[in-house]
Amino acid sequence: MAMLDWLRRSPDTEPSITLGEVTLPIVIRRLAHARRLTLRLAPDGSEVRLSMPQWSRTADALDFVRSRQGWLKAQLVAVPATAAPTHGSGIAYRGELLRLEHDSASTRRVRLDDAALWCGGPAENLPARLRRWLEGEARRLLAADLADYCARAGKPVPKLALSGATRRWGSCSAKGAIRINWRLIMAPDFVRRSVVAHEVAHLVHFDHSPAFHTLLGDLFEGDLRAANRWLKREGRGLYTAFG
């Protein structure tokens, strides 16, 4: 495809960019608080994400994406390949790397013991069983996190929904519904909790105003900057085991 054809401009389709042999959609978000264009690649390499001020022209923003084509190619190459877990694989859990011990003759129930995850049953169903176990652990810990921060914020605890989104780690709707990415069970506890604290702060301030950031700092007991740095540096890796 020629360089000038990198963007599909049909009104019926999303804009997209071709990087080598891969064409990715460009997801555009206009943010009231944004002061500049921000470009990044989805953790799994599935899309290009462009955040922009509300006053910016879309055409200028897409020209900006085109100007960063080389950077995007490098980011795409750096996306870890997805690999199905097998016997001996390392499985991330709460910031630690556990060894997967699989014996097809053993019980299918996943068991955590002695820095290892033990699981039986057919090998071809192993990824699905491990994911269900991780999602169950995520729901258990995230529910506790949510109750903790809601108590601190003086808010009733909303229903928790797990998310598998590739665009964000957590969300809070205008109606107070909270969704958290289940893959955070693989991150260190302080990282997972920082995301929950962020969404609970939105129950009070549905924006990113100074009041929101002040409340978030009061709610979260850890280092928010360190948590954000971890997600920026390591977040893509949480998508490699289960796609």
N, C-alpha and C positions, 0 to 999 in steps of 0.2 A: 504494500500500500504506500502511495506517495505521501510525503510529509504533509502536504496540504489537505490530505484526506483523513487526517488523524481524528477529526471531530465529526460525528454524525449530527447534522443540524435539523433533522426531521422533527417536527413538533410532536410526533407520535412516539418518539423514543427518547431515552435519556442521552445526554451528551456522553461521549466516551473517548478514550484515548488508546491508541495502539502502541504498545511497547514491545518491539520485536515481533514475536509471533502471537502475542497475547493482547487482546482488546479488553479493557476494563471500563466499567461504567464510572462516571464522575457523579458523585452524590454531593449536591450543593446545599449548604445550610446558611441561611441569613440570620445572624445573631445581633440582637439589639446592643449587646455590650462589646461586640468585636470592634477593634480599631484598625485591624490590618487583616490581610489575607493569610490564612493558615492552611497548609497543605500537608496531608499525611496519607499513608497507605493503610488499609485495613489490616489488622493483625494476621489474617490468613491470606492476604494478598488478593482478595476477591474484588476490591473496588478502591477507587481513589476518592478521598474525602476532602472537600474544600469548604472551609468556613470563611465567611466574608461579612463585612459590615452591611447593614441594611441599605446604606446609601450607595454602595458600589454597583457598577454596571456589570452585568453578567458577562458580556463580551470581553471586558477587560480582565475579569477573573479567569475566564477560560484561556485567554492569552497568557496569563501567568502560569497556568497549568502547563501549557505547551512549552514555555520557557524553562520549566523544570523537568523536562522529559528525561534528560540524562540522570538526574537525581532519582527520579521514580524508577528507572530501570535498575539502578543500583539497589534501591530498597526492595524491589521485587526479587532480585537474585538472592537477597539476604533472608527472605522468608524461609523458615525451616520447612523441610519436606514433611508431610504427614506420614506417620508410620504406625501401623496397627501394633498394639502391645502383644508381646509373646513372652514365653518363659524366659526369665532372665532380664527382661526389660526393666528400665527404671521408671517408676510412676511417681509423679510429683504429688505430694499430699501435705498441705499446711506448711509449705516451704521446705520440706524435706524430700529427699529422693529415696523411695522405697523400692526394694527389689521384688519383682513379680515372680512368685513361685506357683507354677501351674502343673497340676497332675490330673489328667483327664479322668482317672479312676476315683478321685476324691469328690467330696460334696461340692456342689456348685456355689454354695454360699461363700461370699467373699469374707475373709477373716484377716484382721490386722494383728500381727504378732511378731515381736522381735525384729522391728524395722523391716518387715516384709509383708507383702500382701499375698495371701494364700487363696487359691481358687481352683476348683475342679471343673469337670464337664467338658464338652467338646470344644476344641480350640477355636473353631470358627465362630463360636458365640461368645468368646472371651471378651472382645471389646465392648459388646453390648452389656454384659454382666458387670464389667468394671465401671462403665459409665453410669449404670443404674445405682451402683454402690456409692460412687462419688457424688451423684446428685442427691442421694439420700443423706450423705454426710453434709453436703452443702446446705440442704434445707434445715437440718438440725442446728448447725452452727449459725447460719444466717438468721434463723428465727430467734435464737438467743441474743445475737447482736442487735437485732431490730428491737426486741423488747427492752434491752439495756438502754439504747440511745433514746427510745421514745420516752422512757421513764425520766431520763435526764432532761429531755426537752419539754416534759409535761404534756405529751400528746398521747392519745390512745393508739394502741398498736394496730396498724392496718394489716390486712391480709397480705402475705408475702407470696410472690410468684417468682419462679425461677426463669431465667432468660438464657437463651443460647445465642443471643445477638452477637454479631461481629462488629457492630458499630459503636457499642458503648458497654461499659461495665455495669451500669445501673441506671435506673430512671425513676422519676416520680411524676405521676400525671397530675393534672389540675384537680382531679377528684381525690388525690391522695393515695392512689394505687402505686405500690412500690414493686419494682422488678429488679432482681440482682442476677448477674451472670453466674451460673453454677460453676464455671471454671475457676472462680476465685477460691474454691476449696483447695486448689493446687498451689495458691500463692501463700506467702507467710501470713500469719494471723493479722498483723498490724495493717497489711495491705487490704485484706478483705474487709476489716472493720472500718478502714478509712472510707471505703465506698459506701458502706451502710450509713455511716455518720453523715456523709455528704447528702444522701437521699433523705435522711430524716430531717436535716436542716432545711430541706426544701418543703417539708410539711409546714414549716413556720414562715419561711421566706421563699416564695416561688420565683426566684430570680438569682442573680449572682451579684447582688448589691453588697456594699460594705457591711450592712447588718447581717447578711447571710454569712459572709466569711468570718465575722466576729463570732457568730453563734457556732459555726463549724469548729472554729478553734477552741471554743469552750467545751463543746461536746466531745471532741476526739482527744484521747489521752496521749496519742503518739505524735510522731513527726510527720505532718502532712506532706511536706516537701519530699521527705525520704520515700513515702508511700507512692507519690506521683512519679518520682524518678524510677522506682522499681517497675511500675507498670509501663512506663515509657521504654525502659531498657529490656524488660523480660516478658512483657505482656504477650508478644507474638508466640513465645514458646509454649504458652498454655494451650495453643491450638494444634500442636503437633501430634498428640497421641490419639485424639478422637475426631479430628477433622471438624 
